[in-house]
Amino acid sequence: IEELINAPDTRDGIGSTPDEMKCITFFGELFFCEWVYVENMTTPEEGVGVFISAQGTGDRAQPGKGHAAFGIPNFASKGYIYRDKTCLTCKDRLPLSMDAWVRLVNIVEEIATGTDHIRIDVFITPEGEPKVNEANISFLKISKFPDFLVEEMRRRWLEGYRRLLT
């Protein structure tokens, strides 16, 4: 789908990949989206090594043929956007209007219905429209989330199961 979505014109005068929201949900509700773009690619060897290192800490993700041939993307974070559209660490103006953000939240939560945890990745077109890229059932140990967000993710996951059991 990456080939179908145009990137913003430039980022600091340099061409870029599309803005992407990696949206974290728990029990069908959006917690936050990490706003990212691809800064560069690893070498193929480095990319496969990242997966192997993550497996050593319990992650089950496997490198694909594309990772072995071309590497993996190094994502740069532009901030963490919560469900109410407040943003932690955002320096740039968000690439979505409030209406488009509401559409993104509705799309993500519709896809996440019936799940305990799922990440929905959404590209943002240059016109500010959300387009679903993929769903991922594992948040990788190689993610660079701040510790306090990881702890809150853990808490929400456990709390969701506690609610189901009572």
Contacts in CASP RR format, 6 or more apart in sequence:
PFRMAT RR
TARGET T0000
AUTHOR 0000-0000-0000
METHOD contacts of the structure
MODEL  1
IEELINAPDTRDGIGSTPDEMKCITFFGELFFCEWVYVENMTTPEEGVGV
FISAQGTGDRAQPGKGHAAFGIPNFASKGYIYRDKTCLTCKDRLPLSMDA
WVRLVNIVEEIATGTDHIRIDVFITPEGEPKVNEANISFLKISKFPDFLV
EEMRRRWLEGYRRLLT
1 123 0 8 1.000
1 131 0 8 1.000
1 133 0 8 1.000
1 134 0 8 1.000
2 17 0 8 1.000
2 18 0 8 1.000
2 123 0 8 1.000
2 133 0 8 1.000
4 131 0 8 1.000
5 18 0 8 1.000
5 123 0 8 1.000
5 125 0 8 1.000
5 131 0 8 1.000
6 18 0 8 1.000
6 125 0 8 1.000
6 126 0 8 1.000
7 15 0 8 1.000
7 16 0 8 1.000
7 17 0 8 1.000
7 18 0 8 1.000
7 19 0 8 1.000
7 126 0 8 1.000
8 16 0 8 1.000
8 18 0 8 1.000
8 19 0 8 1.000
8 95 0 8 1.000
8 126 0 8 1.000
9 15 0 8 1.000
9 126 0 8 1.000
10 16 0 8 1.000
11 37 0 8 1.000
16 37 0 8 1.000
16 38 0 8 1.000
17 37 0 8 1.000
17 38 0 8 1.000
17 73 0 8 1.000
18 37 0 8 1.000
18 123 0 8 1.000
18 124 0 8 1.000
18 125 0 8 1.000
19 35 0 8 1.000
19 36 0 8 1.000
19 37 0 8 1.000
19 78 0 8 1.000
19 95 0 8 1.000
19 123 0 8 1.000
19 124 0 8 1.000
20 35 0 8 1.000
20 36 0 8 1.000
20 37 0 8 1.000
20 75 0 8 1.000
20 121 0 8 1.000
20 122 0 8 1.000
20 123 0 8 1.000
20 124 0 8 1.000
20 133 0 8 1.000
21 33 0 8 1.000
21 34 0 8 1.000
21 35 0 8 1.000
21 36 0 8 1.000
21 81 0 8 1.000
21 104 0 8 1.000
21 121 0 8 1.000
21 122 0 8 1.000
21 123 0 8 1.000
21 124 0 8 1.000
21 130 0 8 1.000
22 33 0 8 1.000
22 34 0 8 1.000
22 36 0 8 1.000
22 75 0 8 1.000
22 119 0 8 1.000
22 121 0 8 1.000
23 30 0 8 1.000
23 32 0 8 1.000
23 33 0 8 1.000
23 104 0 8 1.000
23 108 0 8 1.000
23 119 0 8 1.000
23 120 0 8 1.000
23 121 0 8 1.000
23 122 0 8 1.000
24 30 0 8 1.000
24 31 0 8 1.000
24 32 0 8 1.000
24 33 0 8 1.000
24 34 0 8 1.000
24 117 0 8 1.000
24 119 0 8 1.000
24 139 0 8 1.000
24 153 0 8 1.000
25 31 0 8 1.000
25 108 0 8 1.000
25 109 0 8 1.000
25 112 0 8 1.000
25 115 0 8 1.000
25 117 0 8 1.000
25 118 0 8 1.000
25 119 0 8 1.000
25 120 0 8 1.000
26 116 0 8 1.000
26 117 0 8 1.000
26 153 0 8 1.000
26 156 0 8 1.000
26 157 0 8 1.000
26 160 0 8 1.000
27 114 0 8 1.000
27 115 0 8 1.000
27 116 0 8 1.000
27 117 0 8 1.000
27 156 0 8 1.000
27 160 0 8 1.000
27 163 0 8 1.000
28 109 0 8 1.000
28 112 0 8 1.000
28 113 0 8 1.000
28 114 0 8 1.000
28 115 0 8 1.000
28 118 0 8 1.000
29 83 0 8 1.000
29 109 0 8 1.000
29 112 0 8 1.000
30 83 0 8 1.000
30 105 0 8 1.000
30 108 0 8 1.000
30 109 0 8 1.000
30 112 0 8 1.000
31 82 0 8 1.000
31 83 0 8 1.000
31 152 0 8 1.000
31 153 0 8 1.000
31 156 0 8 1.000
32 80 0 8 1.000
32 81 0 8 1.000
32 82 0 8 1.000
32 83 0 8 1.000
32 149 0 8 1.000
33 80 0 8 1.000
33 81 0 8 1.000
33 104 0 8 1.000
33 108 0 8 1.000
33 122 0 8 1.000
34 77 0 8 1.000
34 79 0 8 1.000
34 80 0 8 1.000
34 81 0 8 1.000
34 145 0 8 1.000
35 77 0 8 1.000
35 78 0 8 1.000
35 79 0 8 1.000
35 80 0 8 1.000
35 81 0 8 1.000
35 87 0 8 1.000
35 90 0 8 1.000
35 94 0 8 1.000
35 95 0 8 1.000
36 75 0 8 1.000
36 76 0 8 1.000
36 77 0 8 1.000
36 78 0 8 1.000
37 75 0 8 1.000
37 76 0 8 1.000
37 78 0 8 1.000
38 73 0 8 1.000
38 74 0 8 1.000
38 75 0 8 1.000
38 76 0 8 1.000
39 73 0 8 1.000
39 74 0 8 1.000
39 75 0 8 1.000
39 76 0 8 1.000
40 73 0 8 1.000
40 74 0 8 1.000
41 70 0 8 1.000
41 71 0 8 1.000
41 72 0 8 1.000
41 73 0 8 1.000
41 74 0 8 1.000
42 50 0 8 1.000
42 71 0 8 1.000
42 72 0 8 1.000
42 73 0 8 1.000
42 74 0 8 1.000
43 71 0 8 1.000
44 67 0 8 1.000
44 68 0 8 1.000
44 69 0 8 1.000
44 70 0 8 1.000
44 71 0 8 1.000
46 71 0 8 1.000
46 72 0 8 1.000
47 63 0 8 1.000
47 67 0 8 1.000
47 71 0 8 1.000
47 72 0 8 1.000
48 63 0 8 1.000
48 67 0 8 1.000
48 68 0 8 1.000
48 71 0 8 1.000
49 63 0 8 1.000
50 72 0 8 1.000
50 142 0 8 1.000
51 59 0 8 1.000
51 61 0 8 1.000
51 62 0 8 1.000
51 63 0 8 1.000
51 67 0 8 1.000
51 72 0 8 1.000
51 142 0 8 1.000
52 63 0 8 1.000
53 142 0 8 1.000
54 61 0 8 1.000
54 140 0 8 1.000
54 141 0 8 1.000
54 142 0 8 1.000
55 61 0 8 1.000
57 141 0 8 1.000
58 141 0 8 1.000
59 138 0 8 1.000
59 140 0 8 1.000
59 141 0 8 1.000
59 142 0 8 1.000
60 138 0 8 1.000
61 138 0 8 1.000
61 140 0 8 1.000
63 72 0 8 1.000
77 89 0 8 1.000
77 144 0 8 1.000
78 89 0 8 1.000
78 90 0 8 1.000
78 91 0 8 1.000
78 92 0 8 1.000
79 87 0 8 1.000
79 88 0 8 1.000
79 89 0 8 1.000
79 90 0 8 1.000
80 87 0 8 1.000
80 88 0 8 1.000
80 89 0 8 1.000
80 149 0 8 1.000
81 87 0 8 1.000
81 88 0 8 1.000
81 90 0 8 1.000
81 94 0 8 1.000
82 88 0 8 1.000
83 105 0 8 1.000
85 94 0 8 1.000
85 98 0 8 1.000
85 101 0 8 1.000
87 94 0 8 1.000
94 101 0 8 1.000
95 124 0 8 1.000
95 128 0 8 1.000
96 104 0 8 1.000
96 124 0 8 1.000
96 128 0 8 1.000
96 130 0 8 1.000
97 128 0 8 1.000
100 124 0 8 1.000
100 128 0 8 1.000
100 129 0 8 1.000
100 130 0 8 1.000
103 129 0 8 1.000
103 130 0 8 1.000
104 122 0 8 1.000
104 130 0 8 1.000
107 120 0 8 1.000
107 122 0 8 1.000
107 130 0 8 1.000
107 132 0 8 1.000
108 120 0 8 1.000
108 122 0 8 1.000
111 118 0 8 1.000
111 120 0 8 1.000
111 132 0 8 1.000
111 135 0 8 1.000
112 118 0 8 1.000
112 120 0 8 1.000
115 137 0 8 1.000
116 157 0 8 1.000
116 160 0 8 1.000
116 161 0 8 1.000
117 137 0 8 1.000
117 139 0 8 1.000
117 153 0 8 1.000
117 157 0 8 1.000
118 135 0 8 1.000
118 136 0 8 1.000
118 137 0 8 1.000
119 135 0 8 1.000
119 136 0 8 1.000
119 137 0 8 1.000
119 138 0 8 1.000
119 139 0 8 1.000
120 132 0 8 1.000
120 134 0 8 1.000
120 135 0 8 1.000
120 136 0 8 1.000
121 132 0 8 1.000
121 133 0 8 1.000
121 134 0 8 1.000
121 135 0 8 1.000
121 136 0 8 1.000
122 130 0 8 1.000
122 131 0 8 1.000
122 132 0 8 1.000
122 133 0 8 1.000
123 130 0 8 1.000
123 131 0 8 1.000
123 132 0 8 1.000
123 133 0 8 1.000
124 130 0 8 1.000
124 131 0 8 1.000
125 131 0 8 1.000
139 145 0 8 1.000
139 153 0 8 1.000
145 153 0 8 1.000
END
